[in-house]
């Protein structure tokens, strides 16, 4: 159970493929226009329930509750040792080395 006022992530389809305007590219026409947004849950709910949230810009949005307390899960990948060498070379070329930072 996710409690009211929890920061959450919701999802809903804004437009189905059949409702898309004819000007969009063909590959875009084949998929729905989707909305993912975060906000404060307006009522206690379970993941998967249809809920209402209040966004930080004070909009009320409705959608399916996906996640409570969402956070960024991406990163920039594994360490690449060559980038350290490149960084040192660039500093040397531009600034005369690491001592002139």
Backbone bond lengths (Angstrom), bond angles and torsions (degrees), N, CA, C in turn:
res aa  C-N    CA-C-N  psi(-1)  N-CA   C-N-CA  omega(-1)  CA-C   N-CA-C  phi
1 X - - - 1.449 - - 1.532 109.22 -
2 X 1.310 115.93 126.92 1.464 122.23 176.98 1.529 106.80 -99.59
3 X 1.319 115.90 128.34 1.466 121.38 -173.99 1.522 112.40 -82.82
4 X 1.317 115.08 150.91 1.462 122.87 174.86 1.527 109.49 -51.64
5 X 1.328 116.86 144.53 1.470 125.71 179.10 1.520 114.11 78.45
6 X 1.339 118.51 1.26 1.459 121.36 175.82 1.529 108.84 -73.96
7 X 1.336 116.47 142.18 1.466 122.70 175.34 1.521 107.44 -73.15
8 X 1.339 117.85 122.86 1.463 121.14 -172.76 1.523 111.13 -136.53
9 X 1.322 115.33 168.85 1.456 124.32 174.49 1.520 107.88 -115.03
10 X 1.358 116.02 131.29 1.455 120.81 176.64 1.526 110.05 -124.11
11 X 1.323 115.45 166.14 1.470 122.22 179.94 1.525 108.91 -142.53
12 X 1.336 115.42 144.47 1.460 120.61 170.43 1.519 109.34 -157.19
13 X 1.330 115.81 156.12 1.456 121.78 173.08 1.525 107.61 -86.73
14 X 1.318 116.60 121.97 1.456 122.17 178.97 1.520 109.91 -80.33
15 X 1.332 116.44 -44.91 1.463 122.59 178.12 1.521 109.19 -134.85
16 X 1.314 116.20 136.47 1.456 120.95 173.29 1.532 108.30 -79.96
17 X 1.337 119.08 160.87 1.464 120.55 -178.72 1.532 113.17 -52.44
18 X 1.319 117.24 -37.60 1.472 120.46 -178.62 1.528 112.24 -69.36
19 X 1.320 117.60 -16.17 1.462 121.53 -178.54 1.532 112.77 -96.85
20 X 1.323 117.30 -3.72 1.460 121.00 -178.29 1.516 110.39 -69.63
21 X 1.325 117.77 145.62 1.469 121.22 179.80 1.525 110.16 -70.40
22 X 1.337 117.11 153.36 1.463 119.30 -176.31 1.527 113.90 -68.59
23 X 1.330 119.09 -16.66 1.461 121.53 -176.74 1.535 113.96 -74.59
24 X 1.324 117.84 -16.74 1.461 118.31 -177.45 1.526 110.35 -73.66
25 X 1.334 117.74 153.53 1.468 120.98 179.27 1.535 111.50 -57.70
26 X 1.322 115.59 154.25 1.467 121.09 -175.99 1.523 112.68 -56.51
27 X 1.343 117.56 -42.37 1.465 118.81 -179.14 1.526 111.11 -67.02
28 X 1.326 117.83 -30.59 1.459 122.03 178.21 1.522 111.13 -71.56
29 X 1.320 116.90 -35.27 1.468 121.70 -179.75 1.524 112.28 -62.07
30 X 1.324 117.25 -22.66 1.461 121.44 -174.16 1.523 113.47 -81.55
31 X 1.327 117.63 -11.04 1.466 120.56 -175.26 1.525 110.23 -124.19
32 X 1.324 117.87 154.87 1.456 119.74 177.85 1.533 111.18 -71.79
33 X 1.321 115.58 157.13 1.460 121.34 170.35 1.520 105.71 -84.56
34 X 1.326 116.80 118.03 1.456 121.54 -172.61 1.523 111.01 -109.83
35 X 1.330 115.37 152.02 1.461 122.75 177.65 1.516 108.98 -125.72
36 X 1.302 115.97 127.26 1.457 122.76 168.51 1.514 105.33 -118.43
37 X 1.302 117.11 128.70 1.459 119.01 178.15 1.517 109.65 -146.76
38 X 1.316 114.10 159.54 1.461 121.18 179.39 1.514 108.87 -112.32
39 X 1.309 115.45 151.60 1.453 120.14 178.00 1.516 110.83 -176.14
40 X 1.329 114.05 -177.80 1.461 121.27 -179.95 1.523 109.18 -91.27
41 X 1.309 115.70 122.42 1.455 122.56 -178.22 1.528 109.86 -60.43
42 X 1.319 116.74 134.06 1.462 121.24 -175.32 1.531 113.73 -95.29
43 X 1.335 116.59 -5.49 1.462 120.70 177.34 1.527 108.31 -157.85
44 X 1.329 117.52 153.63 1.461 120.45 174.86 1.528 108.49 -58.44
45 X 1.342 116.58 142.16 1.468 120.17 -178.08 1.518 110.26 -160.09
46 X 1.322 114.68 168.67 1.462 122.24 174.46 1.521 108.97 -109.07
47 X 1.326 116.08 155.24 1.456 120.97 175.06 1.529 107.88 -55.78
48 X 1.340 116.22 132.71 1.455 121.42 -178.56 1.518 113.73 98.13
49 X 1.332 117.23 -13.99 1.466 120.56 178.15 1.523 110.76 -75.96
50 X 1.329 115.77 153.48 1.463 121.34 170.58 1.523 107.04 -79.79
51 X 1.345 116.22 125.86 1.462 120.72 -173.25 1.523 110.85 -135.58
52 X 1.319 114.46 172.70 1.453 123.21 174.55 1.514 107.52 -120.19
53 X 1.349 115.75 138.55 1.467 120.51 176.73 1.527 109.26 -128.06
54 X 1.317 114.91 155.64 1.456 122.64 172.10 1.521 106.59 -107.09
55 X 1.342 116.54 116.24 1.467 120.50 -177.17 1.520 110.21 -77.88
56 X 1.317 116.45 171.73 1.468 120.84 178.75 1.517 111.98 -66.08
57 X 1.328 117.55 -21.59 1.460 121.07 177.24 1.530 111.15 -93.63
58 X 1.333 116.00 14.45 1.474 123.46 175.47 1.521 114.14 69.21
59 X 1.352 116.98 21.78 1.461 120.37 173.63 1.524 108.38 -87.01
60 X 1.306 115.89 146.70 1.458 121.21 172.07 1.527 106.87 -97.31
61 X 1.324 117.02 125.74 1.466 122.26 178.43 1.515 109.01 -127.91
62 X 1.328 115.83 148.16 1.462 122.26 176.79 1.511 109.27 -116.32
63 X 1.322 116.30 148.11 1.451 120.92 178.05 1.516 111.25 177.97
64 X 1.311 115.50 -175.10 1.461 122.66 179.00 1.526 109.11 -86.35
65 X 1.312 116.46 128.16 1.463 121.57 179.61 1.523 109.65 -69.84
66 X 1.335 115.56 119.15 1.470 120.95 -178.81 1.516 113.22 -101.12
67 X 1.329 116.27 -38.79 1.466 118.67 -169.05 1.528 110.39 -159.33
68 X 1.314 116.23 142.17 1.459 122.07 173.12 1.520 108.66 -98.76
69 X 1.323 116.39 142.92 1.468 122.99 179.36 1.533 111.07 51.20
70 X 1.338 118.23 56.43 1.469 120.46 -177.47 1.527 111.67 -66.09
71 X 1.309 115.39 151.69 1.464 121.19 177.92 1.522 108.45 -145.74
72 X 1.330 114.96 162.84 1.459 120.26 -179.92 1.520 109.70 -72.71
73 X 1.320 116.59 132.25 1.460 121.47 -177.15 1.523 112.92 -113.84
74 X 1.334 117.00 3.62 1.459 119.45 -178.62 1.532 110.04 -86.99
75 X 1.297 115.42 162.99 1.458 120.54 172.81 1.524 107.96 -145.09
76 X 1.301 116.62 -175.11 1.461 120.38 -177.95 1.518 111.96 -103.63
77 X 1.329 116.45 21.01 1.448 120.61 175.74 1.519 113.28 86.75
78 X 1.297 115.03 -174.74 1.464 121.95 -178.29 1.527 110.70 -76.06
79 X 1.311 114.42 159.24 1.459 122.13 178.42 1.528 109.90 -59.15
80 X 1.341 115.46 134.97 1.467 121.68 179.02 1.530 107.00 -119.06
81 X 1.346 118.18 103.51 1.464 120.61 -174.49 1.524 113.79 -59.47
82 X 1.322 117.46 -29.54 1.466 120.36 -179.93 1.526 111.58 -61.47
83 X 1.333 117.65 -27.49 1.453 120.32 -179.51 1.528 112.32 -67.45
84 X 1.310 117.64 -30.20 1.477 120.85 175.67 1.526 109.01 -65.03
85 X 1.321 116.66 -45.80 1.465 121.42 178.77 1.524 110.81 -61.54
86 X 1.320 116.52 -45.46 1.464 120.64 178.87 1.520 110.55 -61.48
87 X 1.332 117.07 -43.03 1.471 120.91 179.20 1.523 111.04 -59.11
88 X 1.324 116.73 -44.19 1.467 120.48 178.90 1.527 111.35 -64.45
89 X 1.328 116.74 -39.97 1.461 120.59 178.94 1.530 110.97 -65.02
90 X 1.321 117.24 -42.21 1.465 120.81 179.93 1.528 110.26 -64.40
91 X 1.330 117.65 -43.23 1.469 120.58 178.66 1.525 110.90 -62.20
92 X 1.296 116.25 -38.93 1.467 120.46 179.31 1.528 110.07 -65.00
93 X 1.318 116.84 -44.87 1.465 121.28 -178.99 1.522 110.90 -66.29
94 X 1.313 117.99 -45.00 1.459 121.89 -173.10 1.531 113.61 -83.64
95 X 1.306 116.20 -39.68 1.463 119.42 -169.35 1.517 114.24 -122.49
96 X 1.292 118.21 1.68 1.467 119.81 -178.36 1.502 113.93 80.58
97 X 1.337 117.95 21.42 1.449 120.92 174.52 1.506 113.94 112.32
98 X 1.333 115.46 175.19 1.463 122.21 -176.28 1.523 112.37 -67.96
99 X 1.321 118.26 -23.30 1.480 121.05 -178.76 1.520 112.23 -70.57
100 X 1.339 118.08 -15.85 1.468 121.34 -177.96 1.514 113.85 -105.12
101 X 1.345 117.30 28.21 1.471 120.84 -178.84 1.510 110.89 -70.16
